[in-house]
Amino acid sequence: MSNRILVAYASRAGSTQEVAEAVAKALREQGQEVDVRAVREVRSLEPYAAVVVGSAARIMRIYADAVSFVKQHRAALQNMPTAFFVSCMTMKEDNEKNRETVSGYLKPLTALVSPAAVGLFAGKMDASKVGGLMGAMMKKAKVEDCRDWEAIRVWAAGLPAVFFSNQPSSP
Ligand SMILES: Cc1cc2nc3c(=O)[nH]c(=O)nc-3n(C[C@H](O)[C@H](O)[C@H](O)COP(=O)(O)O)c2cc1C
């Protein structure tokens, strides 16, 4: 059976897409076959042996398309190894309180599917990529990129062992 992994992301300003691509790169470095797709583009999980779902958060909520994706594919995800990650500015400071807050953002997903692994990462704030009134209000804010590529790589590199350790090894 193929061990192809899907990394599905929800991103509005593009930074979580880049985190998803970094996750995929680290998985490929571990010898895995990987597809990276926006959650909205995924039609079927049939080709996959495991799935990583990543999202950012705005106003204390992970993105609605990540929640819709997990709702829609709930039955399949419950039967395969699944990991979730969040990339957001609360994790700029990695401490117990912020981990608890950001773990809370994942509740709409973890209520549906129990993850084999969870990654909580700092994100990137770029007001020029935020639309509407919110973007206009934040216009003068500096771009702040807090993504820790090494932490992301280390987490992702550990996923194959978590996902597939119970599988019988090939002869
Ligand atoms: C309007 C707005 C609201 C945000 N609200 C939160 C929040 O409640 N908690 C948090 O940790 N990060 C928050 N963030 C930070 C984003 O999660 C972070 O910038 C993330 O990396 C954006 O991901 P994206 O580029 O994939 O959309 C907010 C960002 C914006 C622009």
The ligand as an SDF file (V2000), in Angstrom:
LIG
                    3D

 31 33  0  0  0  0  0  0  0  0999 V2000
   -7.1070   40.1310   11.3350 C   0  0  0  0  0  0  0  0  0  0  0  0
   -6.1800   39.1690   11.9840 C   0  0  0  0  0  0  0  0  0  0  0  0
   -6.5620   38.5400   13.1690 C   0  0  0  0  0  0  0  0  0  0  0  0
   -5.6980   37.6420   13.7740 C   0  0  0  0  0  0  0  0  0  0  0  0
   -6.0930   37.0260   14.9400 N   0  0  0  0  0  0  0  0  0  0  0  0
   -5.2430   36.1600   15.5590 C   0  0  0  0  0  0  0  0  0  0  0  0
   -5.6260   35.5220   16.7680 C   0  0  0  0  0  0  0  0  0  0  0  0
   -6.7290   35.6830   17.2810 O   0  0  0  0  0  0  0  0  0  0  0  0
   -4.7110   34.7100   17.3530 N   0  0  0  0  0  0  0  0  0  0  0  0
   -3.4690   34.4950   16.8220 C   0  0  0  0  0  0  0  0  0  0  0  0
   -2.6930   33.7670   17.4050 O   0  0  0  0  0  0  0  0  0  0  0  0
   -3.0970   35.0440   15.6550 N   0  0  0  0  0  0  0  0  0  0  0  0
   -3.9520   35.8790   15.0090 C   0  0  0  0  0  0  0  0  0  0  0  0
   -3.5930   36.4540   13.8210 N   0  0  0  0  0  0  0  0  0  0  0  0
   -2.2870   36.1130   13.2210 C   0  0  0  0  0  0  0  0  0  0  0  0
   -2.3890   35.0940   12.0930 C   0  0  0  0  0  0  0  0  0  0  0  0
   -2.8290   33.8500   12.5770 O   0  0  0  0  0  0  0  0  0  0  0  0
   -1.0210   34.9330   11.4260 C   0  0  0  0  0  0  0  0  0  0  0  0
   -0.6980   36.1720   10.8560 O   0  0  0  0  0  0  0  0  0  0  0  0
   -0.9530   33.8180   10.4300 C   0  0  0  0  0  0  0  0  0  0  0  0
    0.3990   33.4880   10.1930 O   0  0  0  0  0  0  0  0  0  0  0  0
   -1.6320   34.1780    9.1240 C   0  0  0  0  0  0  0  0  0  0  0  0
   -1.6570   33.0490    8.2810 O   0  0  0  0  0  0  0  0  0  0  0  0
   -1.9510   33.1450    6.7200 P   0  0  0  0  0  0  0  0  0  0  0  0
   -0.8670   34.0560    6.1440 O   0  0  0  0  0  0  0  0  0  0  0  0
   -1.7890   31.7660    6.2160 O   0  0  0  0  0  0  0  0  0  0  0  0
   -3.3190   33.6750    6.5420 O   0  0  0  0  0  0  0  0  0  0  0  0
   -4.4290   37.3520   13.1880 C   0  0  0  0  0  0  0  0  0  0  0  0
   -4.0690   37.9820   11.9930 C   0  0  0  0  0  0  0  0  0  0  0  0
   -4.9240   38.8690   11.3930 C   0  0  0  0  0  0  0  0  0  0  0  0
   -4.5040   39.5160   10.1080 C   0  0  0  0  0  0  0  0  0  0  0  0
  1  2  1  0
  2  3  1  0
  2 30  2  0
  3  4  2  0
  4  5  1  0
  4 28  1  0
  5  6  2  0
  6  7  1  0
  6 13  1  0
  7  8  2  0
  7  9  1  0
  9 10  1  0
 10 11  2  0
 10 12  1  0
 12 13  2  0
 13 14  1  0
 14 15  1  0
 14 28  1  0
 15 16  1  0
 16 17  1  0
 16 18  1  0
 18 19  1  0
 18 20  1  0
 20 21  1  0
 20 22  1  0
 22 23  1  0
 23 24  1  0
 24 25  2  0
 24 26  1  0
 24 27  1  0
 28 29  2  0
 29 30  1  0
 30 31  1  0
M  END
$$$$
